[in-house]
Amino acid sequence: MTQPMSWHRLICDKRLGLEEFHDPRRQTRSDFQRDYDRLIFSSPFRRLQNKTQVFPLPGSIFVHNRLTHSLEVSSVGRSLAHEVALRLKEKWPEEDLHRKFDDLRDIVAAACLCHDLGNPPFGHSGEKTIATYFSEGEGEKLRHLFTDRQWADLVNFEGNANSFRLLTHQFKGRRDGGMAMTYSTLAAIVKYPYTSLHAGAKGKFGFFESEEEIYRRVAAQLGIPELSPGRFARHPLVYILEAADDICYQIMDIEDAHKLGILSTSEVKERFIGFFDPSEHPRLESTMQRLSDPNEQIAYLRSGVVGQLVENCAEAFIANEDAILRGEFEGSLVRALPERLRKAYDACSATAWDRIYCSPKVVDIELAGNRIISFLMQTLVEAVMHPERNYSSLLLNVIPQQYDARSESPYGRIQSVLDHVSGMTDVYALDLYRKLNGHSLPAV
């Protein structure tokens, strides 16, 4: 049996790259709060405002983008971590642990804020487009240049692993430790703590080969066990981040679909009211009758649904804490919910897949994004792999200097392209696509 992880080690405010300056004394603003503030003011976080979440970026109706989604996940994550901390204090009587539990809210809030930093433009399909460029597209011709591990990184390109790279990698001209986040915040974002060789059919993994040593350093400091070669236990706070993300994207996608007219008010009411005990239905119906705006009715129900899920996910965490600390808990907190809530959540999930993710508005942005990202990948990969060509020498000026486009290794050069493309906003990617195709020119 695996030795259980210890909360004493799991909550650690050492900063990556600044370990020698670590001061364990309590300050007015904790290092975990500094993580949150540092992210809020960072360029990668600001760029999320112009990245698609699910639906195309808004016209007259404002729906969620990556930025608003991340802020809401952070808010829900903070509330969920607070509920978990209160329950942990009842279970663990040690006073010094209570002080550590007080930090859970700030760690999770920061981790939630940055969980999508590494996602490329044009929604969830952007990751798949980059991966299939190597597994199905022109990039397949480069297979002989990479080790099995490096190739697995490319054909399974994953936004979560890219977020870890964005936070930790020492890009050119930057300091050691990347954004110098605390160890606990970094561990709390790694939803899939294993290498790409373990990615499986879903193509999920937590860190590229280039950042594996950094993750191992974080895991060793926090006492996160390696369950098998290249596969680690999750940091317990990952389950809280994951639950906050699951709650927000599922419930908010339903609300956005209602605003866009994809789902009717009656359909959404039926889905949301299923989260509540039947004894509460008359009270809910009475309150909604006082609201004449259908959007306000749905917002009222959505608020109650989120509250139900937060409270019950906290209970699920405490009920499974022993297995979580041993690295033996399977699945997610949402899957461990009481039957009524789990069925209501599954009904929302089925509706989302059947009515939202296949809707014309969503498919159109995915088709356009696929074409744009595929073209940019092909054009930039040719440039970094053949820098001696005239067009390549011009094109390399497009790639920011912080990315090592002239790396001695093919893996490093390809990563510079991935860094650049994944960091693009939807608008920038579209603009660059048009310019490189000669469809738009700068003013003369």
KEZALO-524464 format. One record per atom (N, C-alpha, C): residue in one letter; x, y, z. Coordinates in steps of 0.02 Angstrom, whole numbers, plus 50000, padded with zeros to 5 digits. Layout:
! residues N
AXYZ...
This chain:
! residues 444
M500424994050000M500005000050000M500445006350000T500255011349960T500635017549955T500595021450020Q501165024250042Q501165028550101Q500745034750087P500255036350131P499825042150118P500225048650114M500005053150071M500285059850068M500105063550131S500515068450149S500425072250211S500245079450195W499715082050227W499535089050217W500095093750238H500505091650286H501065095850308H501535097450250R501635092550205R502085093650148R501705096150087L501085094250079L500705095950019L500585103450013I500555107050070I500455114250068I501135117550080C501435119950025C502115122550027C502155128849985D502405134250016D502425140649980D503115142349951K503545137349944K504175138549907K504005140249835R504415144749806R504315146849737R504815143449691L504575140949634L505015137849586L505525142949559G506155141149564G506685145549540G506935150549591L506555151249647L506745156149699L506785152649767E506965146249765E506975142349826E507445145149879E508005147949857E508495150549906E508245156749942F507725159849916F507455165949948F506835164449990H506685158049999H506075156150034H506085158450107D505545161850127D505465164150196D504815161350223P504845156450268P504225153150292P503805157450339R504045163250359R503665167350406R503025170050373R502495170450413R501855173050388R501915180450373Q501625182550318Q501635189550298Q500925191950288T500845198550278T500175201350270T499815198050211R500185197150157R499905193950097R500295187450086S499955181850087S500305175350080S500575174550010D501045169850003D501335168449937D500815165549890F500315162249917F499785159549874F499335165249848Q499225170349889Q498865176249865Q499285179949813R499935179949822R500375182949771R500335179149705D500275172549709D500165168649648D499565171249610Y499015171949646Y498385174249615Y498485181149583D498775185749620D498875192549595D499345192649535R499865188549538R500355188249483R500015185849419L499565181049426L499215178549367L498725183749338I498365187149382I497885192149359I498215197449315F498835199249333F499185204549297F499625201949239S499595195449225S500045192649174S499735193149104S500175193549054S499945193748984S499585187448963P499835181448980P499475175348959P498755175248985F498645177849046F497965177849073F497535182849035R497805188749021R497415193748984R497205191248915R497645187248884R497495184748817R496885180148816L496705177348873L496135172848876L495485176348858Q495465183048864Q494855186748848Q494675186248774N495165184348732N495045183848661N495155176748636K494985171848679K495015164848659K494325161748669T494095158048620T493435154848624T493425149648679Q492875149448716Q492745144048764Q492375138448728V491755139648708V491375134848668V491065138348609F490695143748622F490345147348570F490805152748540P490665154848478P491065160148447P491065166348492L491595170248487L491645176248528L491045180748516P490825184248567P490155187248567P490055192948518G489425193248495G489195199048457G488755203048504S488105202948492S487655206648535S487495202848600I487595196248599I487475192248659I488145189948686F488285191748749F488935190248777F488925183348810V489305178748783V489375172048812V490095171448839H490215165748871H490865164848904H491435164148854N491995167448871N492625166048837N493085162748889R493705161448870R494165158048916R494295162148979L494285168748972L494425172949030L493845172649081T493235173749058T492665173649104T492575166649133H492695161549093H492665154649119H493165153649174S493785155849164S494305154849214S494155158649278L493885164649272L493695168449332L493145164949371E492655162249335E492105158849369E492345152249401V492785148649366V493065142549396V493445144249459S493815149749457S494195151849516S493735153649574S493175156949559S492695158649611S492385152449642V492165147849600V491875141649625V492395137449661G493005137249634G493535133449666G493695136049735R493715142649742R493845145649808R493295143649858S492655143949836S492105142049880S492145134749899L492295130549851L492335123349865L492925121749911A493495124949900A494075123949944A493915126350015H493535131750021H493345134250087H492925129150124E492445126150088E492015121050118E492425114950139V492905112950097V493335107250113V493765108950174A494045114950177A494475116950232A494095116750299L493485119050299L493085118950361L492995111750386R492875107250341R492785100250359R493435096950379L493985098750347L494635095950365L494845098150435K494675104250454K494835106650521K494475102650574E493875100450559E493505096250606E493825089350613K494125087050559K494415080350558K495115080150586W495505085450573W496205085650594W496275090950649P496435089150711P496435093950767P497065098250772E497605096650735E498245100250743E498185107550722E498415112050766E498345119250753E498745121450693D499355118750685D499765120950628D499465118550562L499105112850563L498745110750503L498165115350487H497845117950538H497285122550527H497525128750490R498125131050506R498395136850470R498525135150397K498745129050385K498855126850316K498195126250279F497685123650313F497035122950280F496745129750261D496925134950299D496695141650282D496955143950214D497505140950192D497805142750127D497485139250068L497065134250081L496785130350025L496395134749977R496015139550004R495615143849961R496045147649911D496605150349934D497025154449890D497405150049840I497625144149862I497975139649815I497515137549759V496915135349776V496435133049726V496205138749681A496095144549710A495875150349670A496405152049618A497035151949637A497575153449590A497635147949538A497615141649559A497675136049512A497105136149461C496495137549484C495925137949438C496015143649388L496305149049412L496395154849369L496835153149308C497325148649319C497815147349265C497725140549233H497185136949249H497135130049223H497065129749148D496835135149115D496735135249043D497245139549006L497765141849040L498235146449008L498555143448945G498655136848944G499005133748889G498565131648831N497905133048836N497465130848782N497525135348721P497545132448662P497605136348600P496955139948583P496955144048529P496345147548510P495815142748482F495215145348474F494655141948442F494385135948481G494355136748546G493995131848587G494345125248595H493955120248617H494245113748634H494545110148574S494305111748514S494555108348455S495265110448437G495505116148465G496175118448449G496715113448468E496635110348528E497115105248549E497135099448500K496545097148480K496505091448435K496805093048367T496705099248344T496975101248279T497735101048280I498045103548334I498775103348339I499025096148342A498685091948382A498895084948389A498845081248322T498295082248287T498185078548224T498615081248167Y498895087248175Y499375089548124Y499965084648121F500145081948179F500705077148181F500475069948168S499885068148192S499665061248184S499345059848116E499055064948085E498695063948022E498915068647966G499215074247984G499375079347934G500085079147910E500315084947885E500985085447857E501535084147908G501375085547971G501875084448023G502075077248032E501675072548007E501825065348013E502485063647979K502675067647929K503305066347893K503925067547937L503835070947994L504395072548038L504525067248091R504135061848091R504175056848144R504875054448158H505285053548106H505955050748115H506425055248154L506245061448165L506685066248199L506615065948276F506125062248301F505975062548372F506005055748406T506145055848471T506105049748511T505365047948520D505245041848544D504545039748556D504205044448604R504555046448657R504265050948707R504095057748677Q504555060548638Q504445067048607Q503865066748558W503835061348520W503285060648471W502615060048507A502605056448563A501995055848603A501775062748628D502255066948647D502085073848667D501715077548612L501935076448550L501655080248494L500985077648471V500915071048464V500285068248438V499735068148491N499925069748554N499425070248607N499415077348636F499605082348596F499655089248623F499075090748670E499235093148729E498745093848783E498805100648815G498245104248821G498245110948850G498475111048922N498315105848961N498525105649031N499275105249037A499595100948997A500325100448997A500625107048973N500295110248926N500555116648900N500495122248952S499975121948995S499915126749049S500495126049098F500665119849115F501235118749160F501875121449129R501965120449064R502565123149030R502565130749032L501995133749018L501945141049016L502125144149084L501955140649138L502075143249205L502795141949228T503115136749203T503745134449232T504355135049186H504255135249121H504825134949075H505205141649075Q505855141149071Q506265147249066Q506345149148993F505865153048969F505905155448900F506485160348894K506715161448832K507295165648821K507175172748849G507655175048887G507605181748917G507215181748982R506955176049004R506565175649065R506985172549121R506735173049182R507105170449239R506985162949248D507435159849285D507355152849303D506715152049344G506335146849329G505705145749365G505105148449329G505205151549269G504635154049231G504285159649267M503645158649285M503265163649321M503365163149396A503805158649417A504005157949488A503395157049534M502985152249518M502395150749559M502595146249617T502165145849667T502305141449724T502215134149702Y502565129749738Y502535122649722Y501825119949726S501445121849777S500775119149785S500305121349729T500355127649708T499935129949653T500095126249589L500745125149576L500945121549516L500665114449516A500735111049572A500495104049576A499735103649569A499385108849593A498655108749593A498355109549524I498745111449473I498465112149406I498575105849363V498995101249387V499175095449345V498645089949354K498145090149310K497585085449316K497785078449295Y498285077849254Y498495071249229Y499245070349242P499435068649304P500135068749324P500545062749299Y500595062449233Y500995057149203Y501235059449135T501715055749108T502015057649044T501545055848986S501715058248927S501305057048868S501305049748847L501795045848870L501795038648855L501225035048890H500915038348939H500335035548975H499695038948952A499705042748898A499135046948879A498515042848862G498595036948834G498025032648820G497585035348764A496985032448758A496535034248704A496285041448708K496235044148769K495995051048777K496535056248763G497165054148758G497705058748742G497855063748797K497745061948860K497855066548916K498515065048951F498885070348967F499485069649008F499645076349038G500145076549084G500235082549125G500835086849113F501345084149080F501955088149068F502345085349010F502625089748971F503055087748915F503715085148940E504085081848896E504755079448915E505185085248940S505105091048909S505525096748926S505405099348997E504825097849027E504665100049095E504615094249145E504795088249125E504715082549171E505155083449233E505765085749224E506205086549282E505915091549331I505595096749306I505285101749350I504715098649389Y504295094749354Y503735091649391Y504005086749443R504525083049427R504805078449476R505075082149537R505355088049526R505595092049582R505015094249626V504475096449595V503875098549632V503585092749671A503525086949638A503235081049670A503655078749730A504325078949722A504765076849776A504695081449836Q504645087949824Q504585092849878Q503925091749917L503395090249880L502725089749911L502565082649936G503005077949922G502875071049943G502345067549902I502295069249838I501825065949793I502165059749766P501885053749777P502235047649758P502185046149683E502705042949658E502695040349590E502425033249593L501825032249568L501475025749576L501765020349531S502015022449473S502355018049426S502795022549383P503285019849346P503735024149309P503375029249264G503485035649279G503175041049239G502465042649256R502195039549309R501495040749328R501455042149402F501195048049421F501175050349490F500455050549516A500395050649582A499745052149612A499575059449600R498935061049603R498725067949598R498835071549664H499015077949661H498965082149720H498225082449739P498035081749802P497325081649820P496925087649796L497245093449793L496875099449772L496685099349698V496995094849659V496795094149589V496055092149585Y495835087949632Y495135085749630Y494655091649640I494865096549680I494445102449691I494435106749629L495015107849599L495055111749536L494625108349482E494705101849476E494335098149424E493585098749435A493365098249497A492645098849512A492385105749495A492775110949512A492565117849496A492515118749420D492985116049384D492975116349311D492375112549283D492255106449309D491685102449286D491025106149298I490965109149357I490345112749374I490245118549326C490765122449316C490685128649277C490565127249203Y490975122949173Y490885122249100Y490215118849084Q490005114149126Q489385110649110Q488775115049121I488755118349179I488165122449196I488155128849155M488735132049146M488755138449110M488635137449035D488855131749007D488715130348936D487965129848924I487615126748972I486885126248966I486575133248968E486815137449014E486535144249019E486685148348956D487295147748930D487465151248868D487035148948810A486905142348806A486495139648752A485785142448757H485545143648817H484885146748826H484895153848801K485405157548817K485445164548795K485475165048719L485785160148687L485855160248614L485255157048579G484765154748617G484165151848587G484245144648563I484795141348582I484895134448563I484455129848605L484385131648669L483955127848715L483395132548739S482785129748745S482225133748768S482245134648844T481865139548868T481825140748940T481555134648976S481045131548949S480745125648982S481245119848985E481645118948932E482145113548933E482665114648987V482905120848993V483425122249041V483145121849113K482525124349122K482215123749188K482165116349209E481965112149162E481895105049177E482565102049198R483095103949162R483765101249178R484005103749246F483925110249259F484195113049321F483795111149383I483145110649375I482735109249434I482835102049458G483115097849413G483255090849432G483795090249485F484175095549497F484695095449548F484415096149619F483775098049624F483485099549689F483005094049711D482965093049776D482485088349804D481775090549785P481325085849768P480645087749749P480285092149799S480465091549863S480135095749913S480295103149904E480835104649869E481035111649858E480735114649795H480445110549752H480205112949688H479675118449694P479175117749739P478675123149745P478995129949762R479485129949807R479815136249825R480175139149764L480515134949726L480875137249667L480395140149615E479855136549604E479355138949555E479045145549577S478915146249642S478615152449668S479085158349657T479735157349670T480225162649661T480285164649587M480295159649543M480365161149472M479755164849444Q479175163749473Q478575167349451Q478625174849464R479055176749511R479155183949525R479665187049478L479965182949435L480455185449387L480175184949317S480065190549284S479765190449218S480275189049162D480905190249175D481435189149125D481655181849127P481575178049073P481785171049072P482525170049089N482945174649066N483665174149082N483785174649157E483395178849191E483465179449263E483215173149299Q482695170149272Q482455163849301Q482995158449297I483315158049240I483845152949230I484445154649274A484615161049280A485175163049322A485045161249395Y484415162149417Y484225160449485Y484315152949498L484085148849452L484155141649459L484895139649456R485255142649409R485965141049402R486345142349466S486205147849499S486535149449562S486415144049614G485785141749618G485625136549666G485955129949649V485995128349585V486325122149563V487065122249583V487405127749569V488105128249587V488195127349662G487765130449702G487805129749775G487725122449797Q487245118949766Q487145111849781Q487775107749765L488055109049707L488635105149684L489255106649727V489345112849746V489925114649788V489885110949854E489315111349887E489235108249953E489335100649950N489045097549899N489075090249895N489755087749870C490095091649828C490775089849808C491255090249868A491145095049912A491545095549973A491435089450016E490815087250023E490665081150061E490995075050030A490985074749962A491285069149927A492045069049938F492355074949940F493075075249952F493245072450021I492885074650073I493015072350141I492885064850147A492355062450115A492185055350119A492725051050088N493085053850039N493595049950003N494305052450017E494385056550070E495045059550083E495595054350093D495455048950129D495965043850142D496215040850076A495755039150031A495955036249967A496315041449924I496105047749928I496445053049891I497165053849914L497275053849980L497955054650006L498395048549991R498095042849980R498485036949961R498585036449885G498285041049847G498335040849775G497925035249744E497405033049780E497005027249758E496295029149735F496105035549743F495425037549725F495365037649649E494855034249624E494735033949552E494165038649532G494235041749475G493695046049450G493745053049477S493175056549478S493145063549499S492645064449555L492645070249586L492165071749639L491455071849612V491375074149550V490705074349520V490425067249513R490855062449497R490625055549491R490445052649559A490695055749614A490565053249681A489975056749715L489605060749677L489035064349705L488455059649722P487995061649765P487395057749777P487015056549712E486625051249710E486315048949648E485905054349613R485495058049651R485065063149620R485485068349583L486005070749615L486425075949585L486815073049526R487045066949533R487435063949478R486995062949416K486375060749427K485915059849370K485755066549337A485645071649378A485495078249351A486095080949311Y486695079849337Y487295082049302Y487365078249236D487255071749238D487305067649177D486795069849125A486195071849147A485685074149101A485905080649067C486235085149105C486505091249075C487065089549026S487475084749044S488035082749001S487775079948935A487255075748939A486975072748878A486665078148834T486325082948865T486035088548827T486575092648793A487125093848829A487675097748800A487965094248739W488085087848745W488375084248688W487885083948629D487255082748642D486765081848589D486555088448556R486505093748597R486195099948572R486675105848566I487225105748604I487675111548605I488295110348563Y488685105348582Y489345104448551Y489305102548477C488715100248455C488625098648384C488205103948349S488055109448382S487635114648351S488045118348297P487705121048247P488055124448192P488525130048216K488315133848267K488735139248291K489405136648316V489395130948351V490015128148379V490425124748324V490085120848281V490445117248228V490775122148180D490445127648165D490725132548119D491385135348144I491415137048209I492035139848236I492575134448238E492385128148249E492875122848250E493155121548180L492725121848129L492965120848061L493435126348040A493245132548055A493675138248038A494335137848076G494295136348141G494895135748182G495355130248158N495065124648138N495475119148112N495875121348051R495545124748005R495885127047945R496435132047961I496285136748005I496765141948022I497375139148059I497245135048111I497805132248150I498225127548108S497905123448066S498285118748024S498745122547976F498485127947947F498905131947901F499485135147939L499355138047996L499885141348034L500405136248057M500185130448079M500655125248100M501115123348041Q500815121847983Q501215119747925Q501705125147904T501475131347902T501905136847879T502475138147927L502325138347992L502845139748041L503315133848052V503065127748048V503505121948055V504005121747998E503775123047937E504245123247880E504775128547890A504585134147920A505065139547931A505605137547982V505405134548037V505905132848089V506325126848068M506045122448026M506425116648005M506875118147945H506735123447909H507145125447851H507295132847854P507655135047906P507775142247915P508195145447861E508545141347821E508985143947769E508595146747709R507965144847702R507575147247646R507395154547655N507305158047599N507175165247600N506525166847637Y505975163247618Y505335164547650Y505365162947725S505745157647742S505805155847813S506145161347853S506655164247825S507015169547861S506565175447875L506105176847830L505615182247842L505105180047894L504885173847888L504355171447932L504585170648004L505215169048014L505475168148081L505425174548122N505385180248088N505315186548124N504625187148157V504145182948135V503475183048164V503475179848233I503915174848243I503925171148305I504285175348358P503965176748414P504285180948466P504955178148488Q505415182548505Q506105180548522Q506135176048583Q505635176348628Q505665172248688Q505615164748671Y505345163148612Y505285156148592Y505905154248550D506195148548566D506845146548538D506755143348469A506575147448418A506445144848351A507075142348317R507665144048342R508295141748313R508655136748358S508255133248399S508535128148443S508935122948403E509445120148435E509855115048401E509475108648391S508955107248431S508585101048425S507935102048387P507735097248345P507085097748311P506505098348361Y506545094848417Y506025095148469Y505955102348495G506515105548508G506505112448533G506215117248482R506385116248417R506115120748366R505365119848357I505135113548359I504425112348354I504055115248414Q504365114648473Q504045117448533Q503975125048527S504445128348494S504375135648486S503755137348445V503605133048395V502995134148355V502375132948398L502385127648438L501815126148482L501715131748533D502275134348560D502225139948607D501875145948575H502075147348513H501805153248479H501075152248460V500915146648429V500235145448405V499755144848464S499945141148515S499485140248572S499375146648610G499845151348607G499765157648642G499355162748604M499195161348541M498815166148501M498095166848525T497825172748517T497105173648525T496765171848460D496105170948462D495735169448401D495845174948349V495805181148370V495855186848324V496555187148294Y497075186248335Y497755186448309Y497875180848259A497645174748275A497745169048230A497405170348163L496785172848165L496435174348103L496785179748063D497025184948098D497375190448064D498025187948031L498405183848067L499025181148039L498885176547980Y498365172547985Y498165168147931Y498015172247868R497645177647876R497475181847818R498085185047788K498535187447831K499135190747805K499585185947768L499685179947796L500125175147764L499835172447699N499175172747693N498855170747630N498775176547581G498995182547601G498945188347558G498255191247553H497815189447601H497125192047600H497055198747634S497555200647671S497545207347702S498265209947704L498345216347698L499005219447697L499005225147746P499595226647776P499625232547819P499515238847779A499265244047811A499145250447776A499795253247749V499765255747687V500355258547655V500335266047658
